[in-house]
Amino acid sequence: MRNSIIDAALANYTSSMTRYICNDNPLDLQIAQCAVRWINASLELTGREHFRTTSNGLLDLPFLLDSKYHDNFATDCWFLAETLFVPTTETIKQSLKPGDVIKMIHMNDIDPIDAGELGQIKRIDDMGTLHMQWDNGRSLGICMPAGDLFEVYYAS
């Protein structure tokens, strides 16, 4: 589904957007837009759907701020396009869709999904819980407001 080129471009996008949000440098915004073009061109070349984007060419998906590039925000802050993203039921439903594939980073649960595990969003309920189908067969949901952390792995 993804390859090392797309992984590198997404890492570049995350770090560039973190720097842009923290320092408001227009060059970082341009770098992030270039990374999105690279990602979507790579997907197109392999016959896959593009990532969802905003009208200004940024990913229309929540991402965690890159902790290497900020020290003035809480450790685990999300952003969506050019703004900080507060995970409420409404914003979660607007930005994530059934069918999106995510990669788990950390789950606050007594029996969590392992970091690195991939899963697909099946539905989002009225509390903002992401009901998942994990590649390992489990179906444990994700709760962003409770501190569950993930990376959007693929979203068309």
N, CA and C atoms as an extended XYZ file, in Angstrom:
468
Properties=species:S:1:pos:R:3:atomname:S:1:resname:S:1:resid:I:1 pbc="F F F"
N         0.825       -1.189        0.000 N   MET     1
C         0.000        0.000        0.000 CA  MET     1
C         0.870        1.253        0.000 C   MET     1
N         1.926        1.266        0.787 N   ARG     2
C         2.860        2.387        0.807 CA  ARG     2
C         4.237        1.851        0.519 C   ARG     2
N         5.125        2.751        0.142 N   ASN     3
C         6.503        2.346       -0.082 CA  ASN     3
C         7.425        3.342        0.604 C   ASN     3
N         8.715        3.131        0.493 N   SER     4
C         9.664        3.988        1.210 CA  SER     4
C         9.624        5.429        0.714 C   SER     4
N         9.295        5.648       -0.548 N   ILE     5
C         9.189        7.019       -1.067 CA  ILE     5
C         8.029        7.743       -0.395 C   ILE     5
N         6.890        7.087       -0.316 N   ILE     6
C         5.724        7.702        0.319 CA  ILE     6
C         5.980        7.899        1.806 C   ILE     6
N         6.596        6.917        2.466 N   ASP     7
C         6.927        7.064        3.889 CA  ASP     7
C         7.830        8.272        4.121 C   ASP     7
N         8.845        8.438        3.279 N   ALA     8
C         9.769        9.570        3.422 CA  ALA     8
C         9.050       10.892        3.164 C   ALA     8
N         8.182       10.924        2.166 N   ALA     9
C         7.446       12.154        1.866 CA  ALA     9
C         6.479       12.503        2.995 C   ALA     9
N         5.837       11.504        3.604 N   LEU    10
C         4.947       11.772        4.741 CA  LEU    10
C         5.729       12.274        5.950 C   LEU    10
N         6.903       11.718        6.188 N   ALA    11
C         7.748       12.208        7.287 CA  ALA    11
C         8.162       13.651        7.021 C   ALA    11
N         8.494       13.950        5.770 N   ASN    12
C         8.849       15.319        5.392 CA  ASN    12
C         7.658       16.250        5.580 C   ASN    12
N         6.466       15.799        5.191 N   TYR    13
C         5.243       16.588        5.361 CA  TYR    13
C         5.017       16.910        6.837 C   TYR    13
N         5.110       15.890        7.681 N   THR    14
C         4.870       16.078        9.114 CA  THR    14
C         5.868       17.050        9.723 C   THR    14
N         7.137       16.892        9.419 N   SER    15
C         8.141       17.795       10.001 CA  SER    15
C         7.994       19.210        9.441 C   SER    15
N         7.719       19.346        8.153 N   SER    16
C         7.549       20.677        7.555 CA  SER    16
C         6.329       21.387        8.129 C   SER    16
N         5.217       20.674        8.267 N   MET    17
C         4.009       21.294        8.821 CA  MET    17
C         4.191       21.638       10.293 C   MET    17
N         4.911       20.806       11.043 N   THR    18
C         5.183       21.137       12.444 CA  THR    18
C         5.983       22.428       12.526 C   THR    18
N         7.025       22.535       11.708 N   ARG    19
C         7.822       23.767       11.705 CA  ARG    19
C         6.976       24.962       11.274 C   ARG    19
N         6.105       24.763       10.284 N   TYR    20
C         5.252       25.860        9.821 CA  TYR    20
C         4.296       26.311       10.925 C   TYR    20
N         3.647       25.359       11.582 N   ILE    21
C         2.699       25.700       12.643 CA  ILE    21
C         3.404       26.391       13.807 C   ILE    21
N         4.603       25.946       14.133 N   CYS    22
C         5.331       26.521       15.272 CA  CYS    22
C         6.022       27.840       14.936 C   CYS    22
N         6.485       28.011       13.699 N   ASN    23
C         7.314       29.179       13.354 CA  ASN    23
C         6.738       30.060       12.259 C   ASN    23
N         5.676       29.635       11.599 N   ASP    24
C         5.010       30.411       10.554 CA  ASP    24
C         5.948       30.807        9.414 C   ASP    24
N         6.818       29.872        9.009 N   ASN    25
C         7.726       30.126        7.896 CA  ASN    25
C         7.067       29.630        6.604 C   ASN    25
N         6.773       30.532        5.642 N   PRO    26
C         6.087       30.122        4.415 CA  PRO    26
C         6.846       29.059        3.611 C   PRO    26
N         8.155       29.017        3.727 N   LEU    27
C         8.935       28.004        3.010 CA  LEU    27
C         8.564       26.597        3.487 C   LEU    27
N         8.337       26.440        4.793 N   ASP    28
C         7.928       25.132        5.318 CA  ASP    28
C         6.580       24.705        4.744 C   ASP    28
N         5.669       25.659        4.562 N   LEU    29
C         4.373       25.357        3.957 CA  LEU    29
C         4.560       24.878        2.515 C   LEU    29
N         5.422       25.534        1.774 N   GLN    30
C         5.682       25.139        0.386 CA  GLN    30
C         6.319       23.747        0.315 C   GLN    30
N         7.209       23.452        1.248 N   ILE    31
C         7.836       22.123        1.293 CA  ILE    31
C         6.775       21.053        1.555 C   ILE    31
N         5.851       21.344        2.479 N   ALA    32
C         4.781       20.391        2.787 CA  ALA    32
C         3.888       20.169        1.566 C   ALA    32
N         3.551       21.234        0.860 N   GLN    33
C         2.725       21.100       -0.345 CA  GLN    33
C         3.440       20.262       -1.405 C   GLN    33
N         4.736       20.452       -1.527 N   CYS    34
C         5.535       19.663       -2.468 CA  CYS    34
C         5.525       18.181       -2.065 C   CYS    34
N         5.621       17.915       -0.767 N   ALA    35
C         5.585       16.529       -0.279 CA  ALA    35
C         4.256       15.866       -0.634 C   ALA    35
N         3.151       16.615       -0.515 N   VAL    36
C         1.837       16.065       -0.860 CA  VAL    36
C         1.769       15.742       -2.352 C   VAL    36
N         2.289       16.635       -3.183 N   ARG    37
C         2.305       16.362       -4.628 CA  ARG    37
C         3.114       15.092       -4.917 C   ARG    37
N         4.230       14.936       -4.224 N   TRP    38
C         5.081       13.762       -4.405 CA  TRP    38
C         4.329       12.490       -3.990 C   TRP    38
N         3.679       12.555       -2.844 N   ILE    39
C         2.913       11.408       -2.338 CA  ILE    39
C         1.846       11.002       -3.351 C   ILE    39
N         1.043       11.967       -3.776 N   ASN    40
C        -0.062       11.637       -4.672 CA  ASN    40
C         0.420       11.208       -6.056 C   ASN    40
N         1.524       11.768       -6.532 N   ALA    41
C         2.088       11.319       -7.810 CA  ALA    41
C         2.585        9.879       -7.698 C   ALA    41
N         3.206        9.545       -6.569 N   SER    42
C         3.681        8.172       -6.353 CA  SER    42
C         2.515        7.194       -6.309 C   SER    42
N         1.435        7.593       -5.651 N   LEU    43
C         0.250        6.735       -5.600 CA  LEU    43
C        -0.353        6.566       -6.991 C   LEU    43
N        -0.413        7.661       -7.737 N   GLU    44
C        -0.972        7.604       -9.088 CA  GLU    44
C        -0.157        6.676       -9.989 C   GLU    44
N         1.160        6.742       -9.877 N   LEU    45
C         2.023        5.891      -10.700 CA  LEU    45
C         1.812        4.403      -10.435 C   LEU    45
N         1.356        4.088       -9.227 N   THR    46
C         1.122        2.684       -8.885 CA  THR    46
C        -0.356        2.313       -8.976 C   THR    46
N        -1.164        3.214       -9.562 N   GLY    47
C        -2.571        2.917       -9.795 CA  GLY    47
C        -3.455        2.994       -8.576 C   GLY    47
N        -3.032        3.739       -7.570 N   ARG    48
C        -3.831        3.845       -6.346 CA  ARG    48
C        -4.443        5.230       -6.211 C   ARG    48
N        -5.467        5.318       -5.374 N   GLU    49
C        -6.153        6.587       -5.118 CA  GLU    49
C        -5.233        7.559       -4.393 C   GLU    49
N        -5.426        8.838       -4.660 N   HIS    50
C        -4.683        9.893       -3.968 CA  HIS    50
C        -5.143       10.019       -2.523 C   HIS    50
N        -4.295       10.600       -1.681 N   PHE    51
C        -4.717       11.028       -0.353 CA  PHE    51
C        -5.670       12.210       -0.527 C   PHE    51
N        -6.626       12.369        0.385 N   ARG    52
C        -7.504       13.539        0.362 CA  ARG    52
C        -6.680       14.789        0.642 C   ARG    52
N        -6.954       15.868       -0.084 N   THR    53
C        -6.231       17.123        0.125 CA  THR    53
C        -7.204       18.283        0.260 C   THR    53
N        -6.698       19.364        0.850 N   THR    54
C        -7.460       20.602        0.961 CA  THR    54
C        -7.284       21.405       -0.321 C   THR    54
N        -8.010       22.510       -0.430 N   SER    55
C        -7.914       23.348       -1.631 CA  SER    55
C        -6.529       23.974       -1.794 C   SER    55
N        -5.773       24.104       -0.700 N   ASN    56
C        -4.426       24.686       -0.810 CA  ASN    56
C        -3.326       23.619       -0.876 C   ASN    56
N        -3.704       22.373       -1.168 N   GLY    57
C        -2.715       21.343       -1.442 CA  GLY    57
C        -2.114       20.648       -0.240 C   GLY    57
N        -2.762       20.739        0.919 N   LEU    58
C        -2.291       20.035        2.115 CA  LEU    58
C        -3.153       18.798        2.343 C   LEU    58
N        -2.637       17.860        3.115 N   LEU    59
C        -3.407       16.655        3.412 CA  LEU    59
C        -4.606       17.009        4.278 C   LEU    59
N        -5.751       16.469        3.933 N   ASP    60
C        -6.986       16.725        4.670 CA  ASP    60
C        -7.202       15.608        5.687 C   ASP    60
N        -6.160       15.377        6.496 N   LEU    61
C        -6.143       14.312        7.494 CA  LEU    61
C        -5.406       14.807        8.726 C   LEU    61
N        -5.804       14.356        9.903 N   PRO    62
C        -5.047       14.760       11.098 CA  PRO    62
C        -3.716       14.017       11.198 C   PRO    62
N        -2.684       14.745       11.628 N   PHE    63
C        -1.357       14.183       11.859 CA  PHE    63
C        -0.848       14.692       13.194 C   PHE    63
N         0.004       13.905       13.841 N   LEU    64
C         0.651       14.350       15.073 CA  LEU    64
C         1.773       15.318       14.737 C   LEU    64
N         1.909       16.375       15.551 N   LEU    65
C         3.064       17.257       15.404 CA  LEU    65
C         4.326       16.437       15.626 C   LEU    65
N         5.367       16.743       14.894 N   ASP    66
C         6.645       16.045       15.014 CA  ASP    66
C         7.384       16.589       16.231 C   ASP    66
N         7.556       15.772       17.251 N   SER    67
C         8.146       16.220       18.525 CA  SER    67
C         9.577       16.711       18.379 C   SER    67
N        10.256       16.367       17.286 N   LYS    68
C        11.629       16.847       17.079 CA  LYS    68
C        11.665       18.333       16.739 C   LYS    68
N        10.532       18.884       16.313 N   TYR    69
C        10.530       20.253       15.803 CA  TYR    69
C         9.681       21.226       16.614 C   TYR    69
N         9.224       20.817       17.771 N   HIS    70
C         8.463       21.770       18.586 CA  HIS    70
C         8.758       21.538       20.060 C   HIS    70
N         8.663       22.610       20.806 N   ASP    71
C         8.788       22.497       22.260 CA  ASP    71
C         7.789       23.409       22.959 C   ASP    71
N         6.931       24.066       22.184 N   ASN    72
C         5.978       24.985       22.788 CA  ASN    72
C         4.549       24.442       22.796 C   ASN    72
N         4.374       23.165       22.506 N   PHE    73
C         3.070       22.526       22.565 CA  PHE    73
C         3.174       21.291       23.442 C   PHE    73
N         2.013       20.794       23.860 N   ALA    74
C         1.990       19.537       24.606 CA  ALA    74
C         2.608       18.444       23.734 C   ALA    74
N         3.041       17.398       24.359 N   THR    75
C         3.749       16.336       23.652 CA  THR    75
C         2.970       15.781       22.468 C   THR    75
N         1.716       15.470       22.658 N   ASP    76
C         0.933       14.822       21.608 CA  ASP    76
C        -0.156       15.750       21.094 C   ASP    76
N         0.201       16.635       20.178 N   CYS    77
C        -0.749       17.549       19.545 CA  CYS    77
C        -0.974       17.119       18.104 C   CYS    77
N        -2.193       17.268       17.656 N   TRP    78
C        -2.567       16.933       16.284 CA  TRP    78
C        -2.670       18.202       15.458 C   TRP    78
N        -2.460       18.091       14.154 N   PHE    79
C        -2.762       19.192       13.250 CA  PHE    79
C        -3.517       18.650       12.049 C   PHE    79
N        -4.273       19.536       11.426 N   LEU    80
C        -5.020       19.224       10.212 CA  LEU    80
C        -4.813       20.397        9.279 C   LEU    80
N        -4.176       20.150        8.154 N   ALA    81
C        -3.793       21.214        7.215 CA  ALA    81
C        -2.937       22.230        7.970 C   ALA    81
N        -3.369       23.493        8.050 N   GLU    82
C        -2.530       24.539        8.642 CA  GLU    82
C        -2.855       24.857       10.097 C   GLU    82
N        -3.736       24.116       10.709 N   THR    83
C        -4.164       24.468       12.059 CA  THR    83
C        -4.043       23.286       13.013 C   THR    83
N        -3.995       23.616       14.297 N   LEU    84
C        -4.036       22.565       15.306 CA  LEU    84
C        -5.399       21.894       15.247 C   LEU    84
N        -5.418       20.622       15.525 N   PHE    85
C        -6.625       19.806       15.426 CA  PHE    85
C        -6.995       19.324       16.817 C   PHE    85
N        -8.186       19.696       17.270 N   VAL    86
C        -8.691       19.223       18.556 CA  VAL    86
C        -9.655       18.075       18.258 C   VAL    86
N        -9.341       16.861       18.741 N   PRO    87
C       -10.179       15.708       18.390 CA  PRO    87
C       -11.507       15.685       19.150 C   PRO    87
N       -12.529       16.290       18.551 N   THR    88
C       -13.900       16.205       19.056 CA  THR    88
C       -14.662       15.273       18.120 C   THR    88
N       -15.830       14.848       18.530 N   THR    89
C       -16.617       13.957       17.678 CA  THR    89
C       -16.814       14.570       16.297 C   THR    89
N       -17.166       15.846       16.257 N   GLU    90
C       -17.424       16.518       14.980 CA  GLU    90
C       -16.176       16.577       14.098 C   GLU    90
N       -15.039       16.982       14.674 N   THR    91
C       -13.826       17.107       13.856 CA  THR    91
C       -13.300       15.740       13.422 C   THR    91
N       -13.467       14.745       14.263 N   ILE    92
C       -13.042       13.390       13.897 CA  ILE    92
C       -13.863       12.897       12.707 C   ILE    92
N       -15.192       13.083       12.775 N   LYS    93
C       -16.058       12.624       11.686 CA  LYS    93
C       -15.808       13.392       10.392 C   LYS    93
N       -15.399       14.649       10.501 N   GLN    94
C       -15.128       15.444        9.304 CA  GLN    94
C       -13.809       15.050        8.640 C   GLN    94
N       -12.845       14.599        9.419 N   SER    95
C       -11.501       14.399        8.865 CA  SER    95
C       -11.124       12.943        8.603 C   SER    95
N       -11.749       12.019        9.269 N   LEU    96
C       -11.462       10.595        9.060 CA  LEU    96
C       -12.703        9.922        8.493 C   LEU    96
N       -12.502        8.942        7.649 N   LYS    97
C       -13.620        8.299        6.957 CA  LYS    97
C       -13.508        6.781        7.061 C   LYS    97
N       -14.662        6.081        7.059 N   PRO    98
C       -14.604        4.629        6.952 CA  PRO    98
C       -13.809        4.242        5.705 C   PRO    98
N       -12.953        3.259        5.857 N   GLY    99
C       -12.079        2.835        4.768 CA  GLY    99
C       -10.661        3.343        4.916 C   GLY    99
N       -10.467        4.439        5.683 N   ASP   100
C        -9.109        4.930        5.930 CA  ASP   100
C        -8.325        3.867        6.690 C   ASP   100
N        -7.064        3.732        6.352 N   VAL   101
C        -6.185        2.762        7.013 CA  VAL   101
C        -5.248        3.529        7.933 C   VAL   101
N        -5.129        3.055        9.166 N   ILE   102
C        -4.252        3.718       10.128 CA  ILE   102
C        -3.222        2.738       10.680 C   ILE   102
N        -2.154        3.313       11.202 N   LYS   103
C        -1.072        2.538       11.819 CA  LYS   103
C        -0.984        2.974       13.281 C   LYS   103
N        -1.129        2.034       14.180 N   MET   104
C        -1.142        2.339       15.607 CA  MET   104
C         0.236        2.787       16.087 C   MET   104
N         0.251        3.847       16.905 N   ILE   105
C         1.472        4.304       17.565 CA  ILE   105
C         1.427        3.941       19.041 C   ILE   105
N         0.307        4.276       19.709 N   HIS   106
C         0.159        3.992       21.140 CA  HIS   106
C        -1.324        3.937       21.467 C   HIS   106
N        -1.710        2.975       22.300 N   MET   107
C        -3.098        2.865       22.727 CA  MET   107
C        -3.159        2.782       24.245 C   MET   107
N        -4.040        3.596       24.834 N   ASN   108
C        -4.279        3.562       26.276 CA  ASN   108
C        -5.351        2.517       26.563 C   ASN   108
N        -4.940        1.287       26.750 N   ASP   109
C        -5.873        0.199       26.990 CA  ASP   109
C        -5.153       -0.889       27.770 C   ASP   109
N        -5.907       -1.668       28.542 N   ILE   110
C        -5.307       -2.742       29.320 CA  ILE   110
C        -4.744       -3.844       28.410 C   ILE   110
N        -5.361       -4.036       27.252 N   ASP   111
C        -4.888       -5.014       26.264 CA  ASP   111
C        -4.812       -4.308       24.907 C   ASP   111
N        -3.809       -3.440       24.723 N   PRO   112
C        -3.781       -2.554       23.549 CA  PRO   112
C        -3.423       -3.270       22.253 C   PRO   112
N        -3.754       -2.583       21.169 N   ILE   113
C        -3.262       -2.982       19.851 CA  ILE   113
C        -1.782       -2.622       19.827 C   ILE   113
N        -0.945       -3.501       19.319 N   ASP   114
C         0.499       -3.255       19.292 CA  ASP   114
C         0.857       -2.099       18.368 C   ASP   114
N         1.885       -1.360       18.750 N   ALA   115
C         2.415       -0.298       17.897 CA  ALA   115
C         2.839       -0.906       16.563 C   ALA   115
N         2.535       -0.202       15.485 N   GLY   116
C         2.888       -0.673       14.154 CA  GLY   116
C         1.797       -1.473       13.465 C   GLY   116
N         0.791       -1.902       14.220 N   GLU   117
C        -0.301       -2.695       13.641 CA  GLU   117
C        -1.160       -1.815       12.726 C   GLU   117
N        -1.579       -2.359       11.588 N   LEU   118
C        -2.440       -1.646       10.645 CA  LEU   118
C        -3.882       -2.076       10.831 C   LEU   118
N        -4.799       -1.125       10.615 N   GLY   119
C        -6.216       -1.430       10.688 CA  GLY   119
C        -7.017       -0.462        9.843 C   GLY   119
N        -8.241       -0.870        9.522 N   GLN   120
C        -9.116       -0.050        8.698 CA  GLN   120
C       -10.292        0.437        9.531 C   GLN   120
N       -10.626        1.725        9.369 N   ILE   121
C       -11.783        2.290       10.062 CA  ILE   121
C       -13.042        1.718        9.420 C   ILE   121
N       -13.890        1.098       10.239 N   LYS   122
C       -15.154        0.551        9.752 CA  LYS   122
C       -16.283        1.565        9.920 C   LYS   122
N       -16.297        2.268       11.058 N   ARG   123
C       -17.292        3.323       11.286 CA  ARG   123
C       -16.815        4.206       12.422 C   ARG   123
N       -17.423        5.372       12.533 N   ILE   124
C       -17.126        6.315       13.608 CA  ILE   124
C       -18.443        6.583       14.315 C   ILE   124
N       -18.497        6.301       15.614 N   ASP   125
C       -19.764        6.442       16.329 CA  ASP   125
C       -19.982        7.873       16.822 C   ASP   125
N       -21.098        8.083       17.520 N   ASP   126
C       -21.469        9.425       17.978 CA  ASP   126
C       -20.623        9.932       19.138 C   ASP   126
N       -19.727        9.116       19.651 N   MET   127
C       -18.786        9.551       20.688 CA  MET   127
C       -17.417        9.856       20.079 C   MET   127
N       -17.261        9.608       18.780 N   GLY   128
C       -15.986        9.843       18.111 CA  GLY   128
C       -15.044        8.655       18.153 C   GLY   128
N       -15.527        7.513       18.633 N   THR   129
C       -14.700        6.304       18.653 CA  THR   129
C       -14.566        5.756       17.239 C   THR   129
N       -13.339        5.428       16.870 N   LEU   130
C       -13.086        4.810       15.569 CA  LEU   130
C       -13.223        3.302       15.745 C   LEU   130
N       -14.247        2.722       15.156 N   HIS   131
C       -14.427        1.270       15.219 CA  HIS   131
C       -13.586        0.664       14.110 C   HIS   131
N       -12.703       -0.246       14.491 N   MET   132
C       -11.633       -0.713       13.617 CA  MET   132
C       -11.742       -2.196       13.291 C   MET   132
N       -11.148       -2.555       12.183 N   GLN   133
C       -10.854       -3.949       11.869 CA  GLN   133
C        -9.348       -4.013       11.660 C   GLN   133
N        -8.653       -4.625       12.609 N   TRP   134
C        -7.193       -4.681       12.569 CA  TRP   134
C        -6.727       -5.859       11.736 C   TRP   134
N        -5.576       -5.725       11.116 N   ASP   135
C        -5.017       -6.804       10.294 CA  ASP   135
C        -4.759       -8.072       11.100 C   ASP   135
N        -4.604       -7.933       12.430 N   ASN   136
C        -4.369       -9.107       13.269 CA  ASN   136
C        -5.673       -9.790       13.688 C   ASN   136
N        -6.822       -9.302       13.163 N   GLY   137
C        -8.108       -9.923       13.450 CA  GLY   137
C        -8.893       -9.268       14.569 C   GLY   137
N        -8.258       -8.427       15.359 N   ARG   138
C        -8.959       -7.770       16.462 CA  ARG   138
C        -9.837       -6.635       15.945 C   ARG   138
N       -10.738       -6.158       16.822 N   SER   139
C       -11.645       -5.081       16.423 CA  SER   139
C       -11.740       -3.989       17.487 C   SER   139
N       -10.712       -3.827       18.298 N   LEU   140
C       -10.695       -2.824       19.357 CA  LEU   140
C       -10.719       -1.423       18.764 C   LEU   140
N       -11.603       -0.563       19.299 N   GLY   141
C       -11.754        0.800       18.804 CA  GLY   141
C       -10.676        1.739       19.309 C   GLY   141
N       -10.575        2.892       18.640 N   ILE   142
C        -9.600        3.926       18.985 CA  ILE   142
C       -10.344        5.145       19.499 C   ILE   142
N        -9.832        5.727       20.582 N   CYS   143
C       -10.418        6.938       21.151 CA  CYS   143
C        -9.347        8.030       21.188 C   CYS   143
N        -9.379        8.944       20.216 N   MET   144
C        -8.377       10.012       20.144 CA  MET   144
C        -8.383       10.900       21.392 C   MET   144
N        -9.569       11.341       21.894 N   PRO   145
C        -9.556       12.204       23.081 CA  PRO   145
C        -8.956       11.532       24.318 C   PRO   145
N        -8.936       10.197       24.352 N   ALA   146
C        -8.368        9.476       25.495 CA  ALA   146
C        -6.865        9.267       25.359 C   ALA   146
N        -6.288        9.759       24.269 N   GLY   147
C        -4.837        9.670       24.120 CA  GLY   147
C        -4.332        8.563       23.222 C   GLY   147
N        -5.232        7.868       22.524 N   ASP   148
C        -4.770        6.871       21.560 CA  ASP   148
C        -4.111        7.601       20.393 C   ASP   148
N        -2.928        7.144       20.012 N   LEU   149
C        -2.146        7.816       18.973 CA  LEU   149
C        -1.943        6.894       17.783 C   LEU   149
N        -2.073        7.457       16.592 N   PHE   150
C        -1.909        6.682       15.368 CA  PHE   150
C        -1.441        7.595       14.254 C   PHE   150
N        -1.050        6.961       13.175 N   GLU   151
C        -0.669        7.665       11.950 CA  GLU   151
C        -1.644        7.228       10.871 C   GLU   151
N        -2.146        8.180       10.095 N   VAL   152
C        -2.980        7.810        8.957 CA  VAL   152
C        -2.055        7.171        7.934 C   VAL   152
N        -2.294        5.917        7.652 N   TYR   153
C        -1.420        5.158        6.760 CA  TYR   153
C        -1.851        5.327        5.307 C   TYR   153
N        -3.149        5.337        5.069 N   TYR   154
C        -3.662        5.530        3.717 CA  TYR   154
C        -5.099        6.019        3.805 C   TYR   154
N        -5.436        7.018        3.006 N   ALA   155
C        -6.797        7.552        2.970 CA  ALA   155
C        -7.053        8.149        1.605 C   ALA   155
N        -8.045        7.630        0.907 N   SER   156
C        -8.338        8.159       -0.433 CA  SER   156
C        -9.552        9.064       -0.398 C   SER   156
